[in-house]
């Protein structure tokens, strides 16, 4: 599903820099951000958007290994996977 969003120029630049620094596409970064937002607000697993994401996640393919900050990203991913198993 394609989604369009308007961002102010500073936020666009910050997203671009983050993606370059971590070896992510903008889509991957935004998916992670939405997952973290839902998790932080306690709407994760039962939320319809999260359920839909989990349903299509296998079709998205594997994610490339991030460049830099590997430890912190890996630990964040591990925590999310523990909170929302398979």
PDB file of N, CA, C and O in Angstrom, chain B, residues numbered from 101:
ATOM      1  N   UNK B 101       0.848  -1.162   0.000  1.00  0.00           N
ATOM      2  CA  UNK B 101       0.000   0.000   0.000  1.00  0.00           C
ATOM      3  C   UNK B 101       0.899   1.233   0.000  1.00  0.00           C
ATOM      4  O   UNK B 101       1.815   1.344   0.814  1.00  0.00           O
ATOM      5  N   UNK B 102       0.636   2.129  -0.895  1.00  0.00           N
ATOM      6  CA  UNK B 102       1.402   3.370  -0.972  1.00  0.00           C
ATOM      7  C   UNK B 102       0.735   4.441  -0.111  1.00  0.00           C
ATOM      8  O   UNK B 102      -0.490   4.551  -0.057  1.00  0.00           O
ATOM      9  N   UNK B 103       1.571   5.216   0.553  1.00  0.00           N
ATOM     10  CA  UNK B 103       1.073   6.307   1.386  1.00  0.00           C
ATOM     11  C   UNK B 103       1.879   7.552   1.051  1.00  0.00           C
ATOM     12  O   UNK B 103       3.101   7.491   0.915  1.00  0.00           O
ATOM     13  N   UNK B 104       1.198   8.672   0.919  1.00  0.00           N
ATOM     14  CA  UNK B 104       1.874   9.947   0.708  1.00  0.00           C
ATOM     15  C   UNK B 104       1.783  10.763   1.983  1.00  0.00           C
ATOM     16  O   UNK B 104       0.768  10.740   2.678  1.00  0.00           O
ATOM     17  N   UNK B 105       2.848  11.479   2.282  1.00  0.00           N
ATOM     18  CA  UNK B 105       2.847  12.328   3.467  1.00  0.00           C
ATOM     19  C   UNK B 105       3.639  13.591   3.176  1.00  0.00           C
ATOM     20  O   UNK B 105       4.670  13.543   2.504  1.00  0.00           O
ATOM     21  N   UNK B 106       3.167  14.702   3.673  1.00  0.00           N
ATOM     22  CA  UNK B 106       3.903  15.958   3.551  1.00  0.00           C
ATOM     23  C   UNK B 106       4.703  16.169   4.820  1.00  0.00           C
ATOM     24  O   UNK B 106       4.196  15.984   5.927  1.00  0.00           O
ATOM     25  N   UNK B 107       5.959  16.558   4.651  1.00  0.00           N
ATOM     26  CA  UNK B 107       6.826  16.856   5.788  1.00  0.00           C
ATOM     27  C   UNK B 107       7.470  18.202   5.558  1.00  0.00           C
ATOM     28  O   UNK B 107       7.708  18.614   4.422  1.00  0.00           O
ATOM     29  N   UNK B 108       7.746  18.880   6.656  1.00  0.00           N
ATOM     30  CA  UNK B 108       8.451  20.136   6.490  1.00  0.00           C
ATOM     31  C   UNK B 108       9.885  19.830   6.065  1.00  0.00           C
ATOM     32  O   UNK B 108      10.383  18.738   6.338  1.00  0.00           O
ATOM     33  N   UNK B 109      10.552  20.765   5.407  1.00  0.00           N
ATOM     34  CA  UNK B 109      11.894  20.518   4.875  1.00  0.00           C
ATOM     35  C   UNK B 109      12.908  20.054   5.923  1.00  0.00           C
ATOM     36  O   UNK B 109      13.759  19.217   5.621  1.00  0.00           O
ATOM     37  N   UNK B 110      12.833  20.581   7.145  1.00  0.00           N
ATOM     38  CA  UNK B 110      13.787  20.146   8.184  1.00  0.00           C
ATOM     39  C   UNK B 110      13.597  18.683   8.535  1.00  0.00           C
ATOM     40  O   UNK B 110      14.575  17.956   8.716  1.00  0.00           O
ATOM     41  N   UNK B 111      12.348  18.241   8.633  1.00  0.00           N
ATOM     42  CA  UNK B 111      12.064  16.847   8.951  1.00  0.00           C
ATOM     43  C   UNK B 111      12.485  15.932   7.797  1.00  0.00           C
ATOM     44  O   UNK B 111      13.004  14.840   8.030  1.00  0.00           O
ATOM     45  N   UNK B 112      12.266  16.370   6.564  1.00  0.00           N
ATOM     46  CA  UNK B 112      12.700  15.592   5.399  1.00  0.00           C
ATOM     47  C   UNK B 112      14.211  15.413   5.405  1.00  0.00           C
ATOM     48  O   UNK B 112      14.715  14.318   5.155  1.00  0.00           O
ATOM     49  N   UNK B 113      14.928  16.487   5.691  1.00  0.00           N
ATOM     50  CA  UNK B 113      16.387  16.421   5.730  1.00  0.00           C
ATOM     51  C   UNK B 113      16.856  15.496   6.848  1.00  0.00           C
ATOM     52  O   UNK B 113      17.779  14.703   6.660  1.00  0.00           O
ATOM     53  N   UNK B 114      16.222  15.601   8.004  1.00  0.00           N
ATOM     54  CA  UNK B 114      16.584  14.736   9.129  1.00  0.00           C
ATOM     55  C   UNK B 114      16.332  13.269   8.779  1.00  0.00           C
ATOM     56  O   UNK B 114      17.153  12.412   9.106  1.00  0.00           O
ATOM     57  N   UNK B 115      15.218  12.968   8.123  1.00  0.00           N
ATOM     58  CA  UNK B 115      14.917  11.597   7.713  1.00  0.00           C
ATOM     59  C   UNK B 115      15.955  11.090   6.710  1.00  0.00           C
ATOM     60  O   UNK B 115      16.428   9.958   6.821  1.00  0.00           O
ATOM     61  N   UNK B 116      16.300  11.909   5.754  1.00  0.00           N
ATOM     62  CA  UNK B 116      17.304  11.522   4.754  1.00  0.00           C
ATOM     63  C   UNK B 116      18.645  11.229   5.417  1.00  0.00           C
ATOM     64  O   UNK B 116      19.293  10.230   5.104  1.00  0.00           O
ATOM     65  N   UNK B 117      19.058  12.095   6.328  1.00  0.00           N
ATOM     66  CA  UNK B 117      20.333  11.878   7.030  1.00  0.00           C
ATOM     67  C   UNK B 117      20.297  10.613   7.878  1.00  0.00           C
ATOM     68  O   UNK B 117      21.259   9.845   7.892  1.00  0.00           O
ATOM     69  N   UNK B 118      19.203  10.397   8.576  1.00  0.00           N
ATOM     70  CA  UNK B 118      19.061   9.197   9.408  1.00  0.00           C
ATOM     71  C   UNK B 118      19.166   7.939   8.541  1.00  0.00           C
ATOM     72  O   UNK B 118      19.873   6.995   8.890  1.00  0.00           O
ATOM     73  N   UNK B 119      18.469   7.935   7.431  1.00  0.00           N
ATOM     74  CA  UNK B 119      18.485   6.764   6.541  1.00  0.00           C
ATOM     75  C   UNK B 119      19.882   6.487   6.000  1.00  0.00           C
ATOM     76  O   UNK B 119      20.313   5.335   5.957  1.00  0.00           O
ATOM     77  N   UNK B 120      20.579   7.515   5.596  1.00  0.00           N
ATOM     78  CA  UNK B 120      21.958   7.331   5.115  1.00  0.00           C
ATOM     79  C   UNK B 120      22.857   6.783   6.212  1.00  0.00           C
ATOM     80  O   UNK B 120      23.647   5.870   5.973  1.00  0.00           O
ATOM     81  N   UNK B 121      22.740   7.333   7.401  1.00  0.00           N
ATOM     82  CA  UNK B 121      23.596   6.928   8.517  1.00  0.00           C
ATOM     83  C   UNK B 121      23.339   5.488   8.948  1.00  0.00           C
ATOM     84  O   UNK B 121      24.251   4.812   9.424  1.00  0.00           O
ATOM     85  N   UNK B 122      22.102   5.012   8.783  1.00  0.00           N
ATOM     86  CA  UNK B 122      21.741   3.682   9.255  1.00  0.00           C
ATOM     87  C   UNK B 122      21.533   2.669   8.125  1.00  0.00           C
ATOM     88  O   UNK B 122      21.176   1.519   8.380  1.00  0.00           O
ATOM     89  N   UNK B 123      21.753   3.090   6.894  1.00  0.00           N
ATOM     90  CA  UNK B 123      21.611   2.170   5.759  1.00  0.00           C
ATOM     91  C   UNK B 123      20.188   1.681   5.552  1.00  0.00           C
ATOM     92  O   UNK B 123      19.966   0.517   5.220  1.00  0.00           O
ATOM     93  N   UNK B 124      19.227   2.568   5.747  1.00  0.00           N
ATOM     94  CA  UNK B 124      17.815   2.214   5.617  1.00  0.00           C
ATOM     95  C   UNK B 124      17.166   2.991   4.483  1.00  0.00           C
ATOM     96  O   UNK B 124      17.623   4.071   4.108  1.00  0.00           O
ATOM     97  N   UNK B 125      16.098   2.426   3.945  1.00  0.00           N
ATOM     98  CA  UNK B 125      15.276   3.199   3.020  1.00  0.00           C
ATOM     99  C   UNK B 125      14.342   4.063   3.864  1.00  0.00           C
ATOM    100  O   UNK B 125      14.166   3.813   5.056  1.00  0.00           O
ATOM    101  N   UNK B 126      13.755   5.061   3.255  1.00  0.00           N
ATOM    102  CA  UNK B 126      12.813   5.912   3.987  1.00  0.00           C
ATOM    103  C   UNK B 126      11.606   5.095   4.437  1.00  0.00           C
ATOM    104  O   UNK B 126      11.071   5.322   5.522  1.00  0.00           O
ATOM    105  N   UNK B 127      11.181   4.153   3.613  1.00  0.00           N
ATOM    106  CA  UNK B 127      10.064   3.294   3.986  1.00  0.00           C
ATOM    107  C   UNK B 127      10.389   2.492   5.241  1.00  0.00           C
ATOM    108  O   UNK B 127       9.570   2.409   6.156  1.00  0.00           O
ATOM    109  N   UNK B 128      11.576   1.906   5.286  1.00  0.00           N
ATOM    110  CA  UNK B 128      11.970   1.118   6.455  1.00  0.00           C
ATOM    111  C   UNK B 128      12.018   1.989   7.711  1.00  0.00           C
ATOM    112  O   UNK B 128      11.552   1.581   8.775  1.00  0.00           O
ATOM    113  N   UNK B 129      12.576   3.174   7.583  1.00  0.00           N
ATOM    114  CA  UNK B 129      12.673   4.065   8.738  1.00  0.00           C
ATOM    115  C   UNK B 129      11.281   4.476   9.224  1.00  0.00           C
ATOM    116  O   UNK B 129      11.031   4.509  10.428  1.00  0.00           O
ATOM    117  N   UNK B 130      10.385   4.785   8.302  1.00  0.00           N
ATOM    118  CA  UNK B 130       9.033   5.186   8.687  1.00  0.00           C
ATOM    119  C   UNK B 130       8.253   4.023   9.298  1.00  0.00           C
ATOM    120  O   UNK B 130       7.487   4.221  10.242  1.00  0.00           O
ATOM    121  N   UNK B 131       8.442   2.806   8.766  1.00  0.00           N
ATOM    122  CA  UNK B 131       7.777   1.637   9.354  1.00  0.00           C
ATOM    123  C   UNK B 131       8.243   1.427  10.793  1.00  0.00           C
ATOM    124  O   UNK B 131       7.435   1.163  11.684  1.00  0.00           O
ATOM    125  N   UNK B 132       9.544   1.545  11.009  1.00  0.00           N
ATOM    126  CA  UNK B 132      10.072   1.391  12.363  1.00  0.00           C
ATOM    127  C   UNK B 132       9.531   2.477  13.281  1.00  0.00           C
ATOM    128  O   UNK B 132       9.187   2.213  14.434  1.00  0.00           O
ATOM    129  N   UNK B 133       9.457   3.692  12.767  1.00  0.00           N
ATOM    130  CA  UNK B 133       8.951   4.798  13.570  1.00  0.00           C
ATOM    131  C   UNK B 133       7.501   4.603  13.970  1.00  0.00           C
ATOM    132  O   UNK B 133       7.137   4.861  15.117  1.00  0.00           O
ATOM    133  N   UNK B 134       6.672   4.155  13.048  1.00  0.00           N
ATOM    134  CA  UNK B 134       5.268   3.912  13.359  1.00  0.00           C
ATOM    135  C   UNK B 134       5.148   2.777  14.371  1.00  0.00           C
ATOM    136  O   UNK B 134       4.341   2.857  15.298  1.00  0.00           O
ATOM    137  N   UNK B 135       5.946   1.721  14.200  1.00  0.00           N
ATOM    138  CA  UNK B 135       5.920   0.611  15.154  1.00  0.00           C
ATOM    139  C   UNK B 135       6.297   1.083  16.548  1.00  0.00           C
ATOM    140  O   UNK B 135       5.660   0.700  17.529  1.00  0.00           O
ATOM    141  N   UNK B 136       7.326   1.909  16.641  1.00  0.00           N
ATOM    142  CA  UNK B 136       7.744   2.425  17.940  1.00  0.00           C
ATOM    143  C   UNK B 136       6.679   3.342  18.543  1.00  0.00           C
ATOM    144  O   UNK B 136       6.433   3.301  19.748  1.00  0.00           O
ATOM    145  N   UNK B 137       6.058   4.156  17.718  1.00  0.00           N
ATOM    146  CA  UNK B 137       5.001   5.040  18.193  1.00  0.00           C
ATOM    147  C   UNK B 137       3.836   4.239  18.762  1.00  0.00           C
ATOM    148  O   UNK B 137       3.342   4.540  19.849  1.00  0.00           O
ATOM    149  N   UNK B 138       3.403   3.230  18.036  1.00  0.00           N
ATOM    150  CA  UNK B 138       2.303   2.401  18.513  1.00  0.00           C
ATOM    151  C   UNK B 138       2.681   1.677  19.796  1.00  0.00           C
ATOM    152  O   UNK B 138       1.868   1.545  20.712  1.00  0.00           O
ATOM    153  N   UNK B 139       3.907   1.215  19.852  1.00  0.00           N
ATOM    154  CA  UNK B 139       4.385   0.523  21.045  1.00  0.00           C
ATOM    155  C   UNK B 139       4.409   1.473  22.236  1.00  0.00           C
ATOM    156  O   UNK B 139       3.978   1.114  23.332  1.00  0.00           O
ATOM    157  N   UNK B 140       4.912   2.680  22.022  1.00  0.00           N
ATOM    158  CA  UNK B 140       5.025   3.658  23.107  1.00  0.00           C
ATOM    159  C   UNK B 140       3.656   4.069  23.639  1.00  0.00           C
ATOM    160  O   UNK B 140       3.522   4.384  24.822  1.00  0.00           O
ATOM    161  N   UNK B 141       2.651   4.069  22.790  1.00  0.00           N
ATOM    162  CA  UNK B 141       1.315   4.472  23.207  1.00  0.00           C
ATOM    163  C   UNK B 141       0.447   3.293  23.624  1.00  0.00           C
ATOM    164  O   UNK B 141      -0.746   3.441  23.888  1.00  0.00           O
ATOM    165  N   UNK B 142       1.079   2.104  23.679  1.00  0.00           N
ATOM    166  CA  UNK B 142       0.363   0.923  24.136  1.00  0.00           C
ATOM    167  C   UNK B 142      -0.669   0.396  23.177  1.00  0.00           C
ATOM    168  O   UNK B 142      -1.611  -0.280  23.590  1.00  0.00           O
ATOM    169  N   UNK B 143      -0.511   0.691  21.899  1.00  0.00           N
ATOM    170  CA  UNK B 143      -1.498   0.246  20.926  1.00  0.00           C
ATOM    171  C   UNK B 143      -0.943  -0.813  20.000  1.00  0.00           C
ATOM    172  O   UNK B 143      -1.609  -1.197  19.039  1.00  0.00           O
ATOM    173  N   UNK B 144       0.244  -1.288  20.259  1.00  0.00           N
ATOM    174  CA  UNK B 144       0.936  -2.210  19.385  1.00  0.00           C
ATOM    175  C   UNK B 144       0.145  -3.364  18.830  1.00  0.00           C
ATOM    176  O   UNK B 144      -0.515  -3.228  17.800  1.00  0.00           O
ATOM    177  N   UNK B 145       0.200  -4.491  19.490  1.00  0.00           N
ATOM    178  CA  UNK B 145      -0.269  -5.747  18.932  1.00  0.00           C
ATOM    179  C   UNK B 145      -1.749  -5.750  18.558  1.00  0.00           C
ATOM    180  O   UNK B 145      -2.116  -6.313  17.526  1.00  0.00           O
ATOM    181  N   UNK B 146      -2.590  -5.145  19.358  1.00  0.00           N
ATOM    182  CA  UNK B 146      -4.017  -5.165  19.077  1.00  0.00           C
ATOM    183  C   UNK B 146      -4.478  -4.117  18.088  1.00  0.00           C
ATOM    184  O   UNK B 146      -5.621  -4.161  17.633  1.00  0.00           O
ATOM    185  N   UNK B 147      -3.625  -3.187  17.750  1.00  0.00           N
ATOM    186  CA  UNK B 147      -4.002  -2.099  16.855  1.00  0.00           C
ATOM    187  C   UNK B 147      -4.158  -2.623  15.426  1.00  0.00           C
ATOM    188  O   UNK B 147      -3.316  -3.398  14.973  1.00  0.00           O
ATOM    189  N   UNK B 148      -5.209  -2.224  14.700  1.00  0.00           N
ATOM    190  CA  UNK B 148      -5.427  -2.722  13.335  1.00  0.00           C
ATOM    191  C   UNK B 148      -4.264  -2.458  12.385  1.00  0.00           C
ATOM    192  O   UNK B 148      -3.964  -3.299  11.537  1.00  0.00           O
ATOM    193  N   UNK B 149      -3.600  -1.302  12.508  1.00  0.00           N
ATOM    194  CA  UNK B 149      -2.464  -1.004  11.626  1.00  0.00           C
ATOM    195  C   UNK B 149      -1.306  -1.961  11.899  1.00  0.00           C
ATOM    196  O   UNK B 149      -0.631  -2.406  10.972  1.00  0.00           O
ATOM    197  N   UNK B 150      -1.083  -2.270  13.159  1.00  0.00           N
ATOM    198  CA  UNK B 150      -0.008  -3.194  13.507  1.00  0.00           C
ATOM    199  C   UNK B 150      -0.339  -4.600  13.012  1.00  0.00           C
ATOM    200  O   UNK B 150       0.530  -5.300  12.492  1.00  0.00           O
ATOM    201  N   UNK B 151      -1.581  -5.008  13.171  1.00  0.00           N
ATOM    202  CA  UNK B 151      -2.009  -6.319  12.700  1.00  0.00           C
ATOM    203  C   UNK B 151      -1.821  -6.435  11.195  1.00  0.00           C
ATOM    204  O   UNK B 151      -1.341  -7.459  10.708  1.00  0.00           O
ATOM    205  N   UNK B 152      -2.191  -5.404  10.457  1.00  0.00           N
ATOM    206  CA  UNK B 152      -2.014  -5.409   9.007  1.00  0.00           C
ATOM    207  C   UNK B 152      -0.539  -5.465   8.635  1.00  0.00           C
ATOM    208  O   UNK B 152      -0.162  -6.181   7.708  1.00  0.00           O
ATOM    209  N   UNK B 153       0.295  -4.719   9.346  1.00  0.00           N
ATOM    210  CA  UNK B 153       1.729  -4.734   9.080  1.00  0.00           C
ATOM    211  C   UNK B 153       2.309  -6.133   9.292  1.00  0.00           C
ATOM    212  O   UNK B 153       3.082  -6.615   8.465  1.00  0.00           O
ATOM    213  N   UNK B 154       1.938  -6.788  10.399  1.00  0.00           N
ATOM    214  CA  UNK B 154       2.440  -8.134  10.677  1.00  0.00           C
ATOM    215  C   UNK B 154       2.001  -9.118   9.593  1.00  0.00           C
ATOM    216  O   UNK B 154       2.738 -10.046   9.257  1.00  0.00           O
ATOM    217  N   UNK B 155       0.800  -8.915   9.046  1.00  0.00           N
ATOM    218  CA  UNK B 155       0.299  -9.805   8.011  1.00  0.00           C
ATOM    219  C   UNK B 155       1.125  -9.694   6.729  1.00  0.00           C
ATOM    220  O   UNK B 155       1.376 -10.704   6.072  1.00  0.00           O
ATOM    221  N   UNK B 156       1.549  -8.489   6.367  1.00  0.00           N
ATOM    222  CA  UNK B 156       2.291  -8.320   5.111  1.00  0.00           C
ATOM    223  C   UNK B 156       3.802  -8.317   5.302  1.00  0.00           C
ATOM    224  O   UNK B 156       4.542  -8.325   4.318  1.00  0.00           O
ATOM    225  N   UNK B 157       4.274  -8.305   6.540  1.00  0.00           N
ATOM    226  CA  UNK B 157       5.708  -8.234   6.806  1.00  0.00           C
ATOM    227  C   UNK B 157       6.507  -9.308   6.066  1.00  0.00           C
ATOM    228  O   UNK B 157       7.560  -8.985   5.518  1.00  0.00           O
ATOM    229  N   UNK B 158       6.057 -10.588   6.020  1.00  0.00           N
ATOM    230  CA  UNK B 158       6.840 -11.603   5.298  1.00  0.00           C
ATOM    231  C   UNK B 158       7.009 -11.291   3.811  1.00  0.00           C
ATOM    232  O   UNK B 158       7.996 -11.706   3.202  1.00  0.00           O
ATOM    233  N   UNK B 159       6.076 -10.580   3.232  1.00  0.00           N
ATOM    234  CA  UNK B 159       6.156 -10.241   1.816  1.00  0.00           C
ATOM    235  C   UNK B 159       7.124  -9.095   1.537  1.00  0.00           C
ATOM    236  O   UNK B 159       7.512  -8.877   0.389  1.00  0.00           O
ATOM    237  N   UNK B 160       7.513  -8.368   2.571  1.00  0.00           N
ATOM    238  CA  UNK B 160       8.377  -7.202   2.400  1.00  0.00           C
ATOM    239  C   UNK B 160       9.830  -7.590   2.165  1.00  0.00           C
ATOM    240  O   UNK B 160      10.612  -6.772   1.681  1.00  0.00           O
ATOM    241  N   UNK B 161      10.204  -8.815   2.498  1.00  0.00           N
ATOM    242  CA  UNK B 161      11.585  -9.260   2.318  1.00  0.00           C
ATOM    243  C   UNK B 161      12.443  -8.884   3.509  1.00  0.00           C
ATOM    244  O   UNK B 161      11.981  -8.261   4.465  1.00  0.00           O
ATOM    245  N   UNK B 162      13.693  -9.276   3.427  1.00  0.00           N
ATOM    246  CA  UNK B 162      14.598  -9.016   4.543  1.00  0.00           C
ATOM    247  C   UNK B 162      15.120  -7.588   4.497  1.00  0.00           C
ATOM    248  O   UNK B 162      15.186  -6.964   3.438  1.00  0.00           O
ATOM    249  N   UNK B 163      15.485  -7.093   5.658  1.00  0.00           N
ATOM    250  CA  UNK B 163      16.005  -5.737   5.777  1.00  0.00           C
ATOM    251  C   UNK B 163      17.524  -5.775   5.710  1.00  0.00           C
ATOM    252  O   UNK B 163      18.142  -6.692   6.251  1.00  0.00           O
ATOM    253  N   UNK B 164      18.137  -4.790   5.050  1.00  0.00           N
ATOM    254  CA  UNK B 164      19.606  -4.766   5.024  1.00  0.00           C
ATOM    255  C   UNK B 164      20.162  -4.456   6.410  1.00  0.00           C
ATOM    256  O   UNK B 164      19.506  -3.809   7.226  1.00  0.00           O
ATOM    257  N   UNK B 165      21.369  -4.924   6.658  1.00  0.00           N
ATOM    258  CA  UNK B 165      22.026  -4.610   7.926  1.00  0.00           C
ATOM    259  C   UNK B 165      22.323  -3.118   7.979  1.00  0.00           C
ATOM    260  O   UNK B 165      22.875  -2.572   7.024  1.00  0.00           O
ATOM    261  N   UNK B 166      21.976  -2.458   9.050  1.00  0.00           N
ATOM    262  CA  UNK B 166      22.249  -1.026   9.160  1.00  0.00           C
ATOM    263  C   UNK B 166      23.742  -0.749   9.298  1.00  0.00           C
ATOM    264  O   UNK B 166      24.496  -1.563   9.831  1.00  0.00           O
ATOM    265  N   UNK B 167      24.145   0.405   8.813  1.00  0.00           N
ATOM    266  CA  UNK B 167      25.532   0.835   8.975  1.00  0.00           C
ATOM    267  C   UNK B 167      25.607   1.718  10.204  1.00  0.00           C
ATOM    268  O   UNK B 167      24.843   2.676  10.324  1.00  0.00           O
ATOM    269  N   UNK B 168      26.507   1.417  11.111  1.00  0.00           N
ATOM    270  CA  UNK B 168      26.659   2.234  12.309  1.00  0.00           C
ATOM    271  C   UNK B 168      25.555   1.983  13.318  1.00  0.00           C
ATOM    272  O   UNK B 168      24.439   1.625  12.941  1.00  0.00           O
ATOM    273  N   UNK B 169      25.846   2.161  14.561  1.00  0.00           N
ATOM    274  CA  UNK B 169      24.905   1.986  15.662  1.00  0.00           C
ATOM    275  C   UNK B 169      24.220   0.627  15.612  1.00  0.00           C
ATOM    276  O   UNK B 169      23.055   0.497  15.990  1.00  0.00           O
ATOM    277  N   UNK B 170      24.940  -0.375  15.148  1.00  0.00           N
ATOM    278  CA  UNK B 170      24.389  -1.716  15.011  1.00  0.00           C
ATOM    279  C   UNK B 170      23.876  -2.240  16.339  1.00  0.00           C
ATOM    280  O   UNK B 170      22.820  -2.872  16.392  1.00  0.00           O
ATOM    281  N   UNK B 171      24.601  -1.987  17.395  1.00  0.00           N
ATOM    282  CA  UNK B 171      24.219  -2.509  18.699  1.00  0.00           C
ATOM    283  C   UNK B 171      22.883  -1.938  19.181  1.00  0.00           C
ATOM    284  O   UNK B 171      22.019  -2.685  19.638  1.00  0.00           O
ATOM    285  N   UNK B 172      22.715  -0.636  19.082  1.00  0.00           N
ATOM    286  CA  UNK B 172      21.487  -0.037  19.599  1.00  0.00           C
ATOM    287  C   UNK B 172      20.277  -0.419  18.754  1.00  0.00           C
ATOM    288  O   UNK B 172      19.198  -0.638  19.303  1.00  0.00           O
ATOM    289  N   UNK B 173      20.426  -0.504  17.453  1.00  0.00           N
ATOM    290  CA  UNK B 173      19.319  -0.892  16.588  1.00  0.00           C
ATOM    291  C   UNK B 173      18.965  -2.351  16.841  1.00  0.00           C
ATOM    292  O   UNK B 173      17.787  -2.701  16.918  1.00  0.00           O
ATOM    293  N   UNK B 174      19.975  -3.202  16.969  1.00  0.00           N
ATOM    294  CA  UNK B 174      19.732  -4.617  17.224  1.00  0.00           C
ATOM    295  C   UNK B 174      19.013  -4.812  18.560  1.00  0.00           C
ATOM    296  O   UNK B 174      18.106  -5.638  18.660  1.00  0.00           O
ATOM    297  N   UNK B 175      19.409  -4.064  19.576  1.00  0.00           N
ATOM    298  CA  UNK B 175      18.760  -4.219  20.876  1.00  0.00           C
ATOM    299  C   UNK B 175      17.321  -3.702  20.831  1.00  0.00           C
ATOM    300  O   UNK B 175      16.441  -4.282  21.468  1.00  0.00           O
ATOM    301  N   UNK B 176      17.068  -2.626  20.093  1.00  0.00           N
ATOM    302  CA  UNK B 176      15.719  -2.102  19.949  1.00  0.00           C
ATOM    303  C   UNK B 176      14.837  -3.121  19.223  1.00  0.00           C
ATOM    304  O   UNK B 176      13.696  -3.358  19.620  1.00  0.00           O
ATOM    305  N   UNK B 177      15.370  -3.713  18.167  1.00  0.00           N
ATOM    306  CA  UNK B 177      14.633  -4.698  17.405  1.00  0.00           C
ATOM    307  C   UNK B 177      14.326  -5.919  18.278  1.00  0.00           C
ATOM    308  O   UNK B 177      13.222  -6.461  18.228  1.00  0.00           O
ATOM    309  N   UNK B 178      15.299  -6.343  19.071  1.00  0.00           N
ATOM    310  CA  UNK B 178      15.119  -7.487  19.960  1.00  0.00           C
ATOM    311  C   UNK B 178      13.998  -7.206  20.973  1.00  0.00           C
ATOM    312  O   UNK B 178      13.155  -8.065  21.229  1.00  0.00           O
ATOM    313  N   UNK B 179      13.998  -6.000  21.542  1.00  0.00           N
ATOM    314  CA  UNK B 179      12.958  -5.645  22.504  1.00  0.00           C
ATOM    315  C   UNK B 179      11.568  -5.650  21.864  1.00  0.00           C
ATOM    316  O   UNK B 179      10.602  -6.118  22.467  1.00  0.00           O
ATOM    317  N   UNK B 180      11.474  -5.123  20.631  1.00  0.00           N
ATOM    318  CA  UNK B 180      10.187  -5.119  19.929  1.00  0.00           C
ATOM    319  C   UNK B 180       9.727  -6.538  19.636  1.00  0.00           C
ATOM    320  O   UNK B 180       8.551  -6.859  19.802  1.00  0.00           O
ATOM    321  N   UNK B 181      10.656  -7.395  19.198  1.00  0.00           N
ATOM    322  CA  UNK B 181      10.310  -8.776  18.913  1.00  0.00           C
ATOM    323  C   UNK B 181       9.893  -9.539  20.169  1.00  0.00           C
ATOM    324  O   UNK B 181       9.042 -10.427  20.103  1.00  0.00           O
ATOM    325  N   UNK B 182      10.488  -9.198  21.308  1.00  0.00           N
ATOM    326  CA  UNK B 182      10.086  -9.828  22.570  1.00  0.00           C
ATOM    327  C   UNK B 182       8.692  -9.379  22.987  1.00  0.00           C
ATOM    328  O   UNK B 182       7.895 -10.175  23.484  1.00  0.00           O
ATOM    329  N   UNK B 183       8.410  -8.105  22.780  1.00  0.00           N
ATOM    330  CA  UNK B 183       7.099  -7.575  23.169  1.00  0.00           C
ATOM    331  C   UNK B 183       6.006  -8.047  22.232  1.00  0.00           C
ATOM    332  O   UNK B 183       4.883  -8.310  22.662  1.00  0.00           O
ATOM    333  N   UNK B 184       6.334  -8.158  20.937  1.00  0.00           N
ATOM    334  CA  UNK B 184       5.351  -8.558  19.920  1.00  0.00           C
ATOM    335  C   UNK B 184       5.877  -9.780  19.169  1.00  0.00           C
ATOM    336  O   UNK B 184       6.324  -9.642  18.031  1.00  0.00           O
ATOM    337  N   UNK B 185       5.838 -10.969  19.767  1.00  0.00           N
ATOM    338  CA  UNK B 185       6.374 -12.162  19.110  1.00  0.00           C
ATOM    339  C   UNK B 185       5.579 -12.534  17.865  1.00  0.00           C
ATOM    340  O   UNK B 185       4.366 -12.337  17.782  1.00  0.00           O
ATOM    341  N   UNK B 186       6.323 -13.085  16.895  1.00  0.00           N
ATOM    342  CA  UNK B 186       5.912 -13.620  15.673  1.00  0.00           C
ATOM    343  C   UNK B 186       4.681 -13.603  15.022  1.00  0.00           C
ATOM    344  O   UNK B 186       4.553 -14.154  13.929  1.00  0.00           O
TER     345      UNK B 186
END
